[in-house]
Amino acid sequence: MGTLLILMVLALLGGGAWAQGTGDLVQQGQKVYQDNCADCHRLNGKGLPGTFPAHDGNPFVAGPPGPVIATVLNGRKGNMGRMPTWKDKLDDRQIAAVISFIRQAWSNRAPAVTPAMVAAARSK
C-alpha cells in the first residue's frame, strides 16, 4: 500500500512539473507567434480570409500534430498561397512552442507539442 501511495504522489508531482513546462512552452510560443506568424495569421488567430488561413477553430491546427509540425518545418503551398519553411529559422523548442500556442490559444484546446516531437519530424 505504501509503494502505491508513493507512486501516486510521484505521478502527481511529475504531472505538475509537466504542466508547468507546458505552460512555459505555450507562453514562449505566444512570443514566437507574435514575432513570426501574426502578420499573416493575425494576433486573434482569424487569419485573412482567402489569403492566410485562420488558426482559431481550425481542425487542421487542432488535429493530429504531425501534419502541423511538418507544415511549420517545411512550409506549404496551397490554394491560398505559400507558407514559408521555418526549419532553418526556428529551433525545435521554438517550433514546439508556437505549435503548442496555436493548438491551445483562442477556442483551440488541443494537446501541446514537445521539442522531441519536432526533432523526430525534422530528422525524417
Backbone torsions as a table, in degrees:
resi	resn	phi	psi	omega
1	MET	NA	-40.9	180.0
2	GLY	-62.5	-39.6	179.4
3	THR	-64.1	-41.7	178.3
4	LEU	-62.0	-43.0	179.0
5	LEU	-63.0	-44.1	178.4
6	ILE	-61.6	-43.7	178.7
7	LEU	-62.5	-40.0	179.0
8	MET	-65.0	-42.2	178.5
9	VAL	-64.0	-44.4	178.4
10	LEU	-62.1	-40.1	178.0
11	ALA	-63.0	-42.4	178.4
12	LEU	-65.1	-43.9	178.7
13	LEU	-64.8	-43.0	177.8
14	GLY	-63.9	-39.4	178.0
15	GLY	-63.7	-38.5	178.0
16	GLY	-65.2	-40.7	178.3
17	ALA	-64.5	-40.0	178.5
18	TRP	-65.1	-43.1	179.5
19	ALA	-61.8	-41.0	178.4
20	GLN	-63.4	-44.1	177.9
21	GLY	-62.1	-37.7	177.7
22	THR	-65.3	-42.1	178.0
23	GLY	-60.5	-43.0	177.7
24	ASP	-62.8	-40.7	179.8
25	LEU	-63.2	-45.0	179.6
26	VAL	-64.4	-40.6	178.5
27	GLN	-62.6	-43.9	176.6
28	GLN	-63.3	-38.9	-179.8
29	GLY	-62.8	-34.0	177.8
30	GLN	-61.3	-42.3	178.4
31	LYS	-66.1	-44.1	177.8
32	VAL	-60.2	-42.5	179.0
33	TYR	-61.3	-48.6	-179.0
34	GLN	-59.9	-39.6	-176.5
35	ASP	-78.1	-27.2	-170.1
36	ASN	-125.0	-22.3	-169.7
37	CYS	-117.4	-28.2	-170.7
38	ALA	-65.6	-27.6	179.1
39	ASP	-58.8	-37.2	-179.5
40	CYS	-94.9	-47.7	-172.4
41	HIS	-92.9	-3.6	175.5
42	ARG	73.4	147.6	178.6
43	LEU	-59.4	-31.7	-179.4
44	ASN	-85.2	1.7	178.4
45	GLY	73.3	9.0	-176.3
46	LYS	-86.7	-9.1	179.3
47	GLY	63.9	-165.0	173.8
48	LEU	-124.3	109.9	-175.9
49	PRO	-50.8	130.8	179.4
50	GLY	80.8	-6.5	-177.9
51	THR	-124.1	-57.4	-180.0
52	PHE	-128.7	124.8	-176.0
53	PRO	-66.1	150.1	175.6
54	ALA	-72.0	149.1	171.1
55	HIS	-98.0	-32.9	-179.8
56	ASP	-67.1	121.7	177.7
57	GLY	72.6	12.4	-178.3
58	ASN	-84.6	118.5	-179.3
59	PRO	-61.7	-27.3	176.7
60	PHE	-64.4	-46.0	-179.3
61	VAL	-63.5	-41.5	-175.4
62	ALA	-88.9	-3.5	-178.6
63	GLY	-82.7	-156.0	178.8
64	PRO	-54.3	137.4	-174.5
65	PRO	-71.8	-24.9	-176.1
66	GLY	-54.2	-51.0	179.4
67	PRO	-64.2	-32.8	178.2
68	VAL	-68.0	-45.3	177.6
69	ILE	-59.1	-46.9	-179.5
70	ALA	-61.0	-38.2	-179.9
71	THR	-66.0	-44.7	-179.9
72	VAL	-67.6	-41.8	179.0
73	LEU	-64.3	-48.4	-167.1
74	ASN	-107.6	-4.0	-177.4
75	GLY	76.9	-176.1	-176.8
76	ARG	-161.3	141.5	170.4
77	LYS	-107.9	138.0	179.8
78	GLY	-157.0	-171.9	-179.1
79	ASN	-61.0	-29.8	-177.0
80	MET	-94.8	4.1	179.4
81	GLY	123.8	-146.4	-171.6
82	ARG	-129.2	137.4	170.7
83	MET	-105.7	134.0	-178.2
84	PRO	-70.3	160.8	173.1
85	THR	-79.4	142.2	-179.5
86	TRP	-115.2	0.1	-174.2
87	LYS	-63.8	-25.1	179.6
88	ASP	-97.2	-4.1	-177.1
89	LYS	-110.6	-28.8	-177.6
90	LEU	-123.8	143.1	177.7
91	ASP	-83.3	176.0	-175.5
92	ASP	-59.7	-40.0	179.7
93	ARG	-66.8	-42.2	179.7
94	GLN	-63.8	-40.7	179.4
95	ILE	-67.9	-43.9	176.6
96	ALA	-60.4	-40.3	-178.8
97	ALA	-64.1	-48.4	-177.1
98	VAL	-68.6	-36.7	177.3
99	ILE	-67.9	-42.2	177.0
100	SER	-60.2	-41.0	178.3
101	PHE	-60.4	-52.6	-176.2
102	ILE	-67.2	-26.2	178.8
103	ARG	-77.5	-13.1	-178.6
104	GLN	-123.2	-1.8	-178.4
105	ALA	-88.1	166.1	176.6
106	TRP	55.0	-121.8	179.4
107	SER	-96.1	0.7	-177.5
108	ASN	-78.2	143.2	178.8
109	ARG	-140.6	51.1	-179.7
110	ALA	-97.4	156.1	179.8
111	PRO	-62.1	153.2	177.6
112	ALA	-67.8	163.9	176.5
113	VAL	-112.6	141.4	-179.2
114	THR	-99.6	156.4	173.9
115	PRO	-57.8	-33.0	178.4
116	ALA	-64.1	-37.1	177.2
117	MET	-64.5	-40.7	178.7
118	VAL	-67.0	-42.7	179.3
119	ALA	-60.7	-41.0	178.9
120	ALA	-63.8	-42.4	179.2
121	ALA	-67.9	-37.0	-179.2
122	ARG	-65.5	-33.8	-176.4
123	SER	-79.0	-7.0	-179.6
124	LYS	-77.7	NA	NA
